[in-house]
Amino acid sequence: MSAALKSISSIVPLLDRVLVQRVKAEAKTASGILLPEKNVEKLNQAKVLAVGPGFTDQNGNKVVPNVAPGETVLIPSFGGSPIKVGDDEVILFRDAEILAKIQE
């Protein structure tokens, strides 16, 4: 039995998980030509939507994620756990899988 998720805000990451949504690539070239959706490549940039609280390591130290909601990050081309929410897709990664922060 599968219940359809109705909203992204209903997903609360646990431990060191990070919920991201890919940044959509421009469907228009610099000269103004519109590209078909299938020809627009997926970017490896994503916006952080939610972050888990972290976890406690074997030594009892609190390990918190390195990113915060609202930041733009670089994600791997493959991996993560994709989640379909209505027509949108979000991806759940471990904090250690995030490649870099993108400073704007």
C-alpha positions in Angstrom: 0.0 0.0 0.0 1.6 3.3 -1.1 0.3 6.7 -0.1 1.1 9.6 -2.4 3.0 12.4 -0.8 1.1 15.7 -1.3 3.7 18.1 -0.1 7.5 18.4 0.2 7.2 19.9 3.7 5.8 16.5 4.9 9.2 15.0 4.4 11.5 15.4 7.5 15.0 14.0 7.1 16.5 11.9 9.9 20.0 11.7 11.2 22.5 13.2 8.6 20.1 13.1 5.7 19.7 16.1 3.4 16.6 16.7 1.2 17.4 18.6 -2.0 15.7 19.6 -5.2 17.6 19.9 -8.5 18.0 23.3 -10.0 16.2 23.4 -13.3 18.3 24.1 -16.3 17.4 27.0 -18.7 15.2 25.8 -21.6 16.2 28.8 -23.6 19.6 29.5 -25.2 21.4 32.8 -24.9 20.2 33.7 -28.4 16.6 33.0 -27.3 16.0 29.6 -28.9 13.7 27.4 -26.9 14.9 23.9 -26.3 12.7 20.8 -26.1 12.5 19.5 -22.5 14.1 16.2 -23.4 17.2 18.1 -24.7 17.7 20.1 -21.5 20.4 18.4 -19.4 20.0 17.8 -15.7 22.3 20.0 -13.6 24.3 18.7 -10.7 23.2 21.8 -8.7 20.5 21.5 -6.1 18.8 23.6 -3.5 18.7 22.3 0.1 15.1 22.0 1.3 15.6 20.3 4.7 18.4 18.9 6.8 18.3 16.2 9.5 19.5 17.0 13.1 22.7 14.9 12.7 23.9 11.9 14.7 26.1 10.9 17.6 29.3 9.1 16.7 30.9 6.2 18.7 32.7 8.6 20.9 29.6 10.4 21.9 30.3 13.5 19.8 27.4 15.2 18.0 28.0 15.3 14.2 25.8 17.9 12.5 25.3 18.2 8.7 27.6 20.7 6.9 24.7 22.3 4.9 21.6 24.3 5.8 18.2 24.8 4.2 18.3 27.4 1.4 21.9 26.7 0.4 22.9 25.6 -3.1 25.0 22.5 -3.3 26.7 20.3 -5.9 25.4 16.8 -5.9 26.7 13.6 -7.6 25.3 12.6 -11.0 24.0 9.3 -9.5 22.9 8.2 -6.1 20.6 9.4 -3.5 17.0 8.3 -3.0 14.6 10.0 -5.4 11.1 10.8 -4.0 8.2 11.8 -6.1 6.0 14.5 -4.6 3.1 15.3 -7.0 4.8 16.4 -10.2 8.0 17.3 -8.5 11.0 15.1 -7.6 13.2 15.6 -4.6 16.3 13.6 -3.6 17.5 12.4 -0.2 21.2 12.2 0.3 23.5 11.6 3.2 25.5 14.7 4.2 28.7 12.9 3.3 27.5 12.4 -0.3 27.1 16.2 -1.0 30.1 17.2 -3.0 30.3 20.9 -2.3 28.5 24.1 -1.4 28.1 26.7 -4.1 28.6 30.2 -2.9 26.7 32.9 -4.7 
